[in-house]
Amino acid sequence: MIRTTMLAGAALAALAAPALAQQEPAARMPPALTAPAIEYEMWTLENGLRVIAIPDETTSTVTTSLWYDIGSKLDPEGRSGFAHLFEHILSRKTENMPYNMIYSLTADIGGTRNASNWIDRTNYYEQVPAAYLETMLWTHRERMAKVVVDEEVFETERGVVKEELRQRVLAPPYGRLQRFVLPENAYDVMPHRRPGIGSIEDLDSATLDDARAFYEAYYGPDTATLIVAGNFELAGLKALVDEYFADIPPRANPVLLAIEAREPERTSPRTVAATAPNVPLPVYGGVWKGVPVTHPDAAALEVLEAILVSGDNSRLDKALVNTGEAVQVVATVQSFREAGALGAYAIARPDRIEQAGVTLDAELEKLRSEPVTAAELAEAKNEIIASTLRRRETARGRAFELGEALVSSGDPGFADKRLAAIGAVTEADVLRVAREYLDPQSRVTVTYTSGEADPSSYANPVPMPTFRTLPPATGEIRQVRPEDERMAPPGPGTAPEVAKPEIVEAELSNGIPVVAVQTGEVPIATISMLFPGGSKTDPRDLAGLAQLAASLADKGTASYTAEEIAARFESLGAAFGGGAGSDGTSFSLTAPVANLDAAGALAAQIVKGASYPAEKVARERDRAIEGLRVAMKEPGSLAGYVLRTAMYGDAPYGTQPDGTEQSLARIDRAALIGYREAYFQPDRMKIVVSGGIAPERAVALAEEMFGDWSQSTDPGAVPEEAAGSEPGVRTVVIDLPGAGQAAVLAAVRAPARIDPDYFPLELANSVLGGGSSGRLFEEVRTKRSLSYGAYSGFADRADDSILTASAQTKNESAADVAQIFLDEFERLGSEPLDEDLLQKRRLYLSGSYARALETSGGFNAIVATLLQQGLPPEEANAYAERLAGVDPGAASLAAKTYVDPDRATIVIVGDAAQFLEDVRELRGAVEVIPASELDLSSPSLRRAAEAGEAEKAEVGD
């Protein structure tokens, strides 16, 4: 488990900061929550393959997942990252499946697929319409028994993995801390010490023979578990499993999976001072050795973690974030099959790092010396159970929970046993484990600051052990068969009939419209409370006002302090938050149905009467500024900010939703109250309720919350035309020296959500950059290994949107990626789109949409967006119909009209010295702006003085 109080959005989302808690009397504490057990059947084939079935007749889909007991802990000596590399390799091609055929087999029928890798396991999974169960089982057989591991797949995927490492580890400011520094110092002798994603050096030194040896040593039915969840008949599934898997032999020369080593006790403390480029805020914290997942103390440690950092009412948030000493706190309890680790750290302001360190240490020591309160314990347990309810809302979620339990403990039933153990944890248990595992004598204190990327600055003094080597491969390299000799995948079976949930519309006593739908039986629900406005209503000099008004609303009311609000929500297992988009503001409450009335009453008080205490506003405003500074060091986030200004200029949409450092500093309590009074009004409000709650109860609850609300203040103005005129074409390079990667964006203007061209362009864009079967992904990642992924899309907006192609790549290939984007823009607009291709894309889009509608949160998000764009909620069930109404001519015309490379603005953020000349050769005139001179509030993107100098220089040329 990992819990963290995150910095906002790229900068402002989840700004909930804690305050000193006032605990409720035990008699008033909510009852302990429970989660329904996961029902499943498990059996094992003679070849060792374990099979788990989780039937669910309420869904129209089926999820097939194959879990191998092969994780990064089994990486051979000198080959860190190999299990992760094979997560990629085994997804690619087999004797009967050409490279990446798996993408089209899932996307073209309205499904989705992916794979993931961690310490104890690697999994491969698909979620598709239930009729295609046999098709997916066939693909898993192919990848288990007939996978092709040749030079092409090895070299291509090695290149992709290196780009993933650059994107997830080297580019983000704290990527090295999380992936390199902490594991290096959390373990001494276990293979968990090495980065699971690998290293550039180990990947470069690997050979195809190494990869073949790894495959033969580890991958077979005797190291795997097949989990099938969704709408299927059990007898039919068993027959298909026997047909496709029973004849696959186990590994011929198996290598034992068990790790015999165990971590020794650490008896003396030490300190490491790690450095890395582009670290905007310093870090102070520590790591300790933990326990395996089945250890008797694991449950108490998980509860301890929740007490430390789960929610605004957690101890570290109250002590560090609430006081302004830190902008973010993180605590982790990681438990794996053979070992575990604990960690806690604060990301602090530079002038308060020493005090933050003192406070963090004092809080940890307090946890070791005094029992936690009964209220804290109950709150932590309810938060854990509530998160479990959210996970178990879908068959796919239940499958993943069982899979994780099985690979980490050997027992799928451990998922429910874990919950029972958590329920039994006492105050004395928490005190005991804190004393034992957070011992200062066994701690490694970690600091992380800006500087050179120097691994020696965080090296563990214990010599790295020598890990296992594998026997050489003996089998022949398979090849993809010629097309006329390949076995075709089986076609679809019979699709089950599943009724769509009824969308109920009602009005409260005061006229507020309510949309309600029951999306499932798991007792958890989501309420969305919507208002028009959003960031397009922000004055440019107060950019970020709408976002702060939403995100800080829970910091106080006339009746409750921020501390009381946080304690109450968290004790109920509820999550509440607010945010502002381009066209509106939304508040969201998710809670177990048993506690929804109590949580809803508090949410209503917040929405109606947020008081924005001045001291909380000052603290959160400063924290938002620090969060923005962090985001401005990350190429992808910064590129998105720059593009918005470049594409919308002075228009209302050009205002940065997260604000700028200067605009945030101007926002005070009076501005926030003024915004609330002008824009949070019952006459404009809309409510959406969904989840495991009957519509009639949902409407009654909404009536209790808001039926008597009235307000007399004048409503705030909402711009009808927010996009402004289309700007001129620009090529903007933001120089971020030392950046680990470059972010590349190419964008054109796109139609509004209600425009007749919306669905034609939606369909055309899915050809261009819709998921891993889009053309951009194929050209950038699959063919050239230039990025971990490349996609395109455009937001649903009330006025003109922006269609954006995006990817992150190594700095030296930034211009190459930009060229591919422009080439694919040209191709999309010049080559007519045929009906066969578009029908596959219709299924891809409508499948993704339907999966989102199955969850309370997904339904809420879709319907809320429709309502904010002025569309009726029943459009949620009409998406596939709208796509079906788009003919090839309309899609082709939309592509030609909008996706024109001559109208494309390009933004690249990275280490400009490595790509600038190539970009100039590609585009001619280029605006080069040092990141330190950027002004996101100005259409020129330059501070006033720098803009003047740049204009003089251009005239002089």
N, C-alpha and C positions, 0 to 999 in steps of 0.2 A: 504494500500500500504506500502511496505517496500523497501527502496532503500539503497544500500550499495556499497561502493568501497571495493571489497573483497581482502584478501591476496591471493597470487598467488597459483593456483592449490591446491595441498596440500600445495604448497609453492610459486609457481611462476606464475601461470596462472593469467591473468588479472592484470598484473603489471602496467597497464596504470596509470600513476600518473599525476596530473594536474600541471598546471603552471599558472602564472598570465595572465589573458585573455586580448587580445586586441580586443575589440568589433568592429564588422563591422559597417559601416554607415547604417542607416536604409534603405536607398535606395538600398543597396546591399544585404539586408537580404532576404533569400529564402522565397517564399510565404508560407502562413500557410497551413499545411497538413490537409487533411480530411480523414475520414474512411467511407467506405460504411456502411449504416445502416444494422442491422441484421433483415432479414425478417423472420417472424414466425407467427404461428397461435396458439391461446390459448383458451381453454374452460375448464369448470369445471363440474364434475359429481355431481349427487345428494348427494353422500356421502361425498362431500367436496374435492375430489382429483382434483387438478389442472393438466392440461395436456398442454404441449407446444410441437409443431411440427416444425422442421426446415428441410424441404426437401432440398436435394442436389444431383442432378443426376450425378455429376462429380466424385463422390467417389464410390468405390465398397463396402464400409462398412456402418454400422449403429451403432450409439452410443446410448445406453439406459442408462439413469441416473435417480435415484430417490433421490430427495432432501427433507429431513425432516427439518422442522423449529425447530430442537432440537439440541442445541449446548451446550457447556460447561457452559454457563451462567445459565442453568437450572439444573445443578448438585445439588442434595439435600444437606442438612446440613451434614457435616462430610463425604461426599462421592464425593470429588473432583475427576474428571477424569471419572465419570460414563458415560457421553455422549460419551467420547472417548472409554471407554470399550465396549459400545454398538455398536460403529463402527465395532468392531471386532466380537461381539456376533452375530449380525444380518447377518453376512456374512457366518455363519458356517453350520447350519443344520436346516432342516424343517421336516415336517411329511413325505414328499416324497423325501427329499434330505439328504442322509447321510453326515456325517462330511466332509466338504470341497469339496463336489461334485461340487460346483460352480466353483472350479478351473479347473476341467477336462471339464466341460461343455463349458468353454470359451477357454482354451488353446488347447484342442484337436480339435477344429474347426478352429484354426488359429486366435483366438481372445485374448483379454487381459481384465483384470478386476482389480478393486481396490476399496478402500473406503477412505474417509477422514473426518476429524472432525475439527471444528473451533468454535469460540465463538457463532455464530448465527445458525449453521447448521451442519448436518451430511449428506454426500451423498454416494451413492453406484452406481458404473458405470461399464459398459462393452462396449468395441468396438469390433465388430465381423463382419464377412462377412454378407452382407445385407440379404442373404437368411435365416439367423438365427434370424431375428427380433422376431418372435413369440416365439422361444425358450427362449430368454432373457426376454420377457414380462412374460412368465410363471414363470421364476425364481423370478422375482420381486413380483409377486402375492404370491408365496410361502413364501417369506421372510416377506411380509406384513401381511398375514393372517394366516400362519401356521408355524411360526417360533418356534423352540424348544429352550427353555431357561431352561436347567436342570443343574445338578451338574457337569456333565462332561464338558459341554461347558463353564460354569462359571469358573471353576477352571483352565481349560486349557488356556483360553483367559486372565484371570487375570495374570497368569504366563508369558504369552507372553508380555502383556502390561508392566509388571515390567521390563522385559528385554529391551523393547523399551525405557523405561524411562532411564535405565542405559546407553543405547547406545547413545541416542540423548541428554541427559541432564547431566548425571553424568560423562561420559567419556570425552566429548569434553571440552577443557579448558574454553570456554565461554558459555557452556550450561546452567549452573545455572544462569548466568547473564540474559540471554534472557528469560528463562522460569520461573524463580523464582523471581529474584531480581526486575526486571523492572515492571512486573505486580503488585507485592506486593505494589509498591510505586506509580504506576500510578493511582490507584484507592483507594478510601477509603471505600465506602459503596456498590459499585456495585459488583455482583458476578464475574465480569471479573477479579477481583483481584486474584482469586485463579488460580493456574496453570491448564490449560486445560488438560494437560496430566495426572494430578493427582499427588498423592504422594504415596510412598511405604506404609506409615502408613494408609492412607485412604483406599487403595486397600486391605491391609491385614485385616482391620477391617470390611470390607463389607461382606455381606451374600448373599446367593442365594435369600432369600426372598426380600432383598433390590433390587436386580436386576429385579425380577419379578414385583415388585411394580413400578419400573422405566419404564419398558416396557408398562405395562397397563396404566400408567398415560399419556404417551406421544406418542406412536407409533400407527398410524392409517392413513387411507386415508385423514382424515380431517386435518392432519398436514404435508401433503406431496405434492410434485409436481413431476410429471413424465415428463421428457424432452427426446424427441426422435429426433435425428439429423442424417441425412445421406440419403441413397438412399432407398426410400420407396414411395408408393402411399398413399396419404393422406386419401382417403376413406377407404382403407384397414386398415390403422393404427387405424382409429376411430372405426372400427368394432372390431378389436382385443382388443382395450382398453375397450370397453364395455363388451366384453366377459370375460376378465380376471380381471377386477377391479370393475365393476359397482355393483356387489353383495356383496362386502366387506363392512361390517357395520363400521360406524365411532366408535370412542372410546366410550365404554359404560359409563365410569365415567371420563369424560375429566377433566384434570387440566389445568387451563388457562396458556397460554404461556407468556403472557405479563409480563414484569418486570416493576413494578410501581416505584421503587426507582430511584432517579436521583442523580448524583454526586453533592455535594455542592461545592461552590467556595472555593479554597484554598487561604487564605489571608496572610500566612506567610511562608517563605522558611524554609527548613530544609535540613539536610545532612545525608546520610547513608554511612557507610564504610564497604562494603561487602567483605568477604574473601572466598576463595575456594582453594582446592588442585590443583597443576599443572597448575597454571596461569602464563604463561611465560612473559607476558607484561601487565603492569597496564592499567586500564581504568579510564577515567574521563568523566563525562557527566551529563545529567539531563533529567528528565521527567516532563511533564506537563499534565494537563487535556485537552482533546480534545473535539470533537463534534460528534454527530451521523452522519451517512452517508448521510442522507437527509437534514442536516442542511445547510442553505444558505452559510455558510462559508467553507463547506467541499471542494469545488472545489479550492478555493483560497489557502487553506492549502495544497492540493495536489500539486499545482504549486509551492508553497513555498518549499515543500520537494524536488522537482526536482531541484530547484535553489540551494538548499543547497548541495546536494550530487549526482545528476544524471550526471555521466560522468566525464571525466578528467577536464572539464572546470567549474565544480561546485565550489561554494564558499568555502566549507569546505576542499575540496581537494586542492585547490590552497593555502589556508592559512595554512593547517596542513601537508598534505602529501607532497606537492611540496617543502615545506621548510625543510622537514626531521624531523619535530616534532612528527609526528604520522606515523604509518605504515598502518593504516586503519581508515576510518571514517564511521559512520553509522548514518542515520537519518530515523525516522519512523513517518508516519502519519497513525494511525490505526483508522478507523471509523467503528463502528458497528451500530446495529439498535437503541440501546438506549444510547450509550456512545462512547467515543473515547479517545485516548491518543496520545501524541506527545513525541518523544524522540530524543536525539542527543548525541552521545558520540564518543570519540576518543580512539583508542588503540595506546598507545604511547611507545616510548623507555623509559626504566627506568630512564635514566639520563635527560629526557626532559619532564617528566610528568607535572611538575609545569608550565613550559612555554606553553605546549600544552593546559593546562586548561585555562591559561590566554588568549591564542589566540582563543580558542573555544568561550569563553564568549564574547570576543570583537567582533567576527564575528556575533554572535547572536544579540548583542546590535546594531551593525551596520545595521542589517536587520530591526531592530525596529525603527531606527532613520532616515534612508535615503531610498528613493524609489529605487527599482531595475531598471535597465536600460531596454529600449525597446528591446534590443537585448537579454538580459537574459530572459525576459518574452517570447519572440518568441521562443527561443531555448528550454525552458522548455516545452512549449506547443507542439512543434514538436516532442520532445522526447517521450512525453506521447502518442501522436497519433501514432507514429511509433511503439511503443510497442503494441498498440491496433491492428494495422495492422498485426503484427506477430501473435497475439492471434487469429485473425479472419481468418487466412489462411485456417483453416480446419473447417468442420462442428462440430467436437468435441470441438474445441476451442470456437466456437460461442455458443455452448450449455452451456459450463462452464461459459462464460461471462454472459449469461442470468440468469443462475442459481444463481450465486453470487449476481447479481443485485436484483433478486427476494427475496432471503432469508434475505438480509440486508435492503431492502427498502419496500418490499411488491409489487414491480412493476417491471416486467422484462424489460419494456421499459426504466427503469432508466439507463440501460447500455448506451443508446444513449443520454439520457438527461444529464448524467454525462459529456459526451464529449462536448455537447453544452454549459454546464455551464463552463467547463474549457476554451473553446474558448472565453467566454465572460469576463474572469478574466482580470482585469487591474492592472497597477503598483500600483495604489492607494489601490486596494483590498489587494494586497500582503502586503503592508505596514501596513494596518489596522489590518489584522489578526496577523501579527507578533507582533505588539504592544499589542494586546489583549491577545493572547494565549501563547506568550513566555515571559510573565511578570516575572521578577526575583522574585517578591514577591509570586508567586504561584509555584515556582520551587522546585523540590526535586533534590538536587545535589547528584550524585552517584559516588562513587569510588569503584573499584573492583580490588583486589590484591591477591597475593598468601598467603595462610594461611589455617586455619582449615575450614571445612565445617560447619559454624556456622550460622544457620538461624537468631539468635538473632542479628547478625551484620547488618542485613538489614531489620529488622522488622519495619513495619509501626506502629507508636505510636497510631494511631486510632484503637481502638479495632475492631477485625474482627466481622462483623455483624453475626447474626444468620440467616441462609437462610432457604428456604422452606423445609418442610417435606412432604412426600407423603403418601396418604392412602395405607393401606396394600393391597397386591394382593388378588384377589378373585377367579381368574380363575384357572383351573387345569393345571398342568404341562404337556405340550404335549410331545409325544414321537415319534421318528422315526418309521414309520410303518414297519412291517416285509416286507422283500423284495418282496414276492409274492403278497402283498397288495398295494404296492406303485403305484402311478400314474406316468407313464413315461412322460418325457418332450416331447413336440411336435418336430417333425423333421423339416428339413429345407424346406423353400419354394423355389420359383424360384429365381435363382441368376440373377441379372441384368447384362447386357452386358455393360462393361465400357472399352473403348479402353485405352491401355497403352499409356502414352505420348511418342511421337517420340523423340528418342535420336539423335541429329544432331551433326555430327563431321565435323570440318573444320580446316583450317590452316590459320594463319595470314600471312602477306606479308613476314615476316622473318622466317616463318616455325614453329612458336609456335602452338602446337595443342590446339584446343578449343572443348569442349563438351558443348552443350547447350540443354536445354529442358524446355518446359513450363509446370510447375507442377500445375498451377491453375490460377484463374482469379483475386485474391486479389492483388492489385498493390504494391507488395513488392518482392524484388529479392535478391539473394545471389550470390556473385562472389567469388570463391576460386582460389587462385594463389599458385601453388605447385612447390616445388623444392625437388630434392633428397638430402639425407644427414641425417639430424636429429641428435639425440643425439649419434648415433653410430659413428659419425665423431669427437666427442669431444675427445681431449687428456684427459687422466684421471686426470691430474693435473689442467685442465680447464673444468671440468665437469660443465654442465649448460651453456656452451658457445652458443650452437645452440639455446637453449631456450631464452637466453637473446638477442641474435641477432635478433630473431623474435619479441619478446615482446617489445623491446625497439626501434624498427625501426621507430615508429611514434613519437619519441621524437625530431625530427628535420630533415630538409633537407637543401640544399643550399639556398632554397627560402623561407622556412617557419620554424618558431619556433614551439616547442611543443605546446605552448599556442595557436598559430594561427591554428595549425592542429586540436587540440581538439575543439576549438570554431567553426571551419568550419564544421567538421563532425557532431557535435551535433546540430548545427543550421539546418542542412539538415535532421535531424532525422536518421542519419546513424550510424552504429556501425562497427568499424574496429579493428582488432586485429590479432596478429600472435602468433604462437606456434610451437614447435618442438616435433615430436613424435620420435619413435625409428628409423624410416626409412626415415623421410623426414620432411621438414618444410612447413607449410601452412600459408597463409594469407587469412583472410576472411573479406569480406565487405558485410553487409546487409543494404539495404536502400530502401525507397519508390521509386518506379519506376520513379516518377516525378522528383526525385533528383539524379537518379543513374548516369547520365552523369557527373554531377559536383562532386559527391562523388568518382566516378571511376577515374577521372582525378587526384584527390589528392592522392588516393590510389596508383596509378601508380607511381607518383613522389616518394612516400615513398619507394616502393619496389625497384625502380631503384637506388635511391640515398640517403638512410638513412645515416645521418651524425653522429649520436651518440655523441652529445655534451658531453664533459667530465664531466661537473657538473651534467647533467642528469644521466649519467652512474653511477657516484659515488652514487647519491641518490638512484637510483633504485636497484643498487647492494646491498646497505645496507638494503634497504627495503626487498629485496628478502631473505637476510640472516635472518632478523627478522621473516619473514614469515616461513622460514624453521624451525626456533626454535619453532614456534607455532605448526607446523605440527608434530614435533618430540615429542610433549607432548600428541598427540592423538594416542591411540593404533592402530587404523586401518591404519592410514597413515604411521606410523612408521613401522608397519609390512610389508607393501608393499615395502618400501625402502629396508628393510633387505632382503626380499625374492629375490629381483632382484639381489643383490650382491651375495647371497648364491647360486643362480641358474646359474649365468653367470660368476662369478669370474672375471678374467682378460680380458675376451672377450669384444669386443666393446659394446655389449648389456649390459654388466655389469656396464657401466658408468651410474651414476644417472642423468636422464634428468633434474631434478631440481637442480643438483649440491650438493655440501656440503658447509659448512661454509668456509672451507679453500679454496676450488676451486673457489667459487664465489668471494672471496676477491682478487684473482689474476687476474680477468678479467678486462681489461681496454678498453679504446676507440680503441686503435690500434688493439687489438685482435678482437673486434667486426667488425671493418671495414675490416680487413683481411678476416674474415669469410664471410661477405657479398659479397666481391669481388670474393671469391673462389666458393661460393655455390649458390648465387642468380644470375643465369646467364640465358639469354634468350634461349641459346641452350639446356638447360635442363628443361625449364619451361613448365608447362601445366596449362590450365585454364578451370574451370568448371563454367557455369552460369545456374541458374535455378530460378524458381519462376513465378510470374505473368508477364512474359516478353516473347515476341515472339522470337524464336531462331534466326531469321535473324537480329533482332535488337540487340540481345545479342552478336552475332558474330561481328557486326559492332562496338559495344561499345568496345569489346575486342581489335579490330583493332586500334581504337582511343587511347586506353590505352597503348598498347605494340607493335603495328605493326612495329614501326620504331626503336625498341630497339636493339642495338648491343653492344657487349662487347668483348674486346681483351685479358683480363687477363686469365691465365691458370685456368682450373677448378680444384677444390679440389678433392682429392681422396675419394672414397666411398667404404668402405669395402664390399667385396662380401660375406664373411663368417663372420657374426657378432655374432653368438651365441657361437662359440667355442665348445670344447668337453663337453660332458655331465659330470657334477660334481659328486662327491660322495654324498651319502645320508647323510644328516645332520639333527640334531634336535637342534634348536636354541631357547633359551629363553632369551628375553630381559626384564630385571627387571626394571619396572617403578613403584616404590613404590607410593602408594596412587591412582593408576589408578582406575577409576570407573568401568572398565570392562577389560576383556582380549580379544584381537584379536587373532584368531586361523586360521592359513593357512596351507594347505597341498598341495604340488605341485609336478608335474612331468613334464618332457619335452614333448612338443607337436610339430607336424610338421609345416613347413612353409605354407604360404597361397597357394603357387603354387604346393605343394606336393600332390600326388595322394591320400594320406591318410587324407587330410584336411577335406573333406566332410564326409567320414565315421566317423571320430572322432567328428566332429561337431554334427552329428546326435546322436552318442553314448553319448556325453557329455550332450546333452539336456535331456536325460533320467536321468543322474546323478544329474545335478544341474541346469537345465533350468527352471528358474522361480519358481513360487509357486506350480507347479505340479511336480517338480523334486523330486527325492528320498531324497536328502539332506534336503530340506525344510520339507518334510514329517517326516523324522526321528528326525531332530533336533528341529524344531518348533512345528509341529502339534502333534506329539506323546509325546514329552518330555518337551515342553515349555522352552527349554534351550537358545533360542535366538529369536530375532525379525525376523531373516531370515537367511537362509543358502543357498549358491549358488555355482556354479562353472562355469568356462569359460576360454577361452584362446584368446589372441589377434591375430589379423591378422598381421603377420610379414613376411618380406622377407626371413628370416632364421628361425631356430627353435624358437618356442614360448614356453610358459609355461602354462600348464593347472593347474588352482588353485582353490581349494575349500576354501571357506572363511565363517566365521561367527564371531560375537562378542557375548560374553556370560559373565555371572558373573564370577569373578576370580576363585572361588572354583570349577566351572564345566568345566574349560578349558581342562583338560585331557579327560573328558567324550566326549566332542565335537571332540577332536582329534581322539579318538578311533572310533567314529561313522564315521568320514571321512575315516579312513583306512578300516573299515569294508565295507563301501559302494564302495570304490575302488575295493576291493576284489570281491564283489558281481557283479559289473559291468563287470569285466574281466572273471568271471567264469560261469555266467548264460547267456546262449545264448539269444540274443534279438530277439523277434518274430516280424513278419511283422505288426500285428495289432498295437502293441505298437509304432513301428517306424513310421507308417503312421500318427498316432496322433502327434508324435513329428515333422514330416515333416510339418504338417499344422501349428503347433505352431511356428516353426522357420520362415517359409515363410510368415505367417501372420504378424509377427513382422517386417520383412523386408519390406513387401509391405506397411505397415502403415508409415514407415519412408520415403519411396519414395514419399509419397503424399505431403510432405512439401519441400520448397526450401532448408532449412537447412539440412533436412534429406537426400535428394537426393545428395546434395553436399558432405556430410560426407561419404556416401557410395561410390560414384564414385571417390572421392578423394583418399579414401583408396585403391580402386582397382588400380588406376593409380600408386600409390606409391608402390604397390606390383608387378608392371609389368604386370597387367592384363588389357584387353580392357574394355571400359565403358559399352559395351553391356552385360557384365557379370552381371550388375545390374538387368537386366530383365531375367537372366537365373538362378537365385538362386534356385527357386523352382524346375526347371528342373534338376539341379545338385543334389539336395537332392533326387529327385525321382529316380535317377540313382544309388543310394546306396542300395544294397540288405542287408538283415539281416546278411548274412555271413561276408560281408565286415565290417559292423558296429561292430559286435561282435569281429572280429579279431583286429580291431583298438583298441577297449576297452582293450582287453587282452594284446596287444602289448605295449600300452602307459600307461594305468591307472593301474599300478602295485604298490600295497602298499609297496612292498619291495624296490621300487625305489623312494619312496616319501620322500621329505624333508619337515619337519614341522618347522614352525616358530610360536612362541607364544609370544605376548607382553602384559604384564600386571604386576600386583603385585605378583611377583614370590613366595613370602612366602606362598601364599594361594593355590598354585597348583604344585610347583616344585617336591615334592616327588611323587605325582601321575604321573607326566610326566616321571620321572625316572623309575617308575615301568612299565610304558607303553613302553618306548623306550630304556631303558638302558642308554647309554652314552648321556649326554646332555651338550651342550655348554651354560653356563650361563654367560651373559654379562650385567653388569649394563648399563643402558641407558647413564649414564654419561661417560662411557668408550668406547662407540661405535664409530667405524670408517667405514663409508659407502664406502669409497674409497678403502678399503683393502679387498681382498677375505677372510681373516681371520675374518673380521668384528671387529677386535680389533686394538686399537692403538698399535704402535710398542712395547712399553715397556710392556703393558699389555699382548700382544700376546706372548712375550718371557716368561713372568712369567707363563702364562697358560700352555705353552708347557713344562716348567720345572715341573709344578705340575702334568701334565698327565704322564710324564716319571716317576716321583716319585711314583705314584700310581701303 
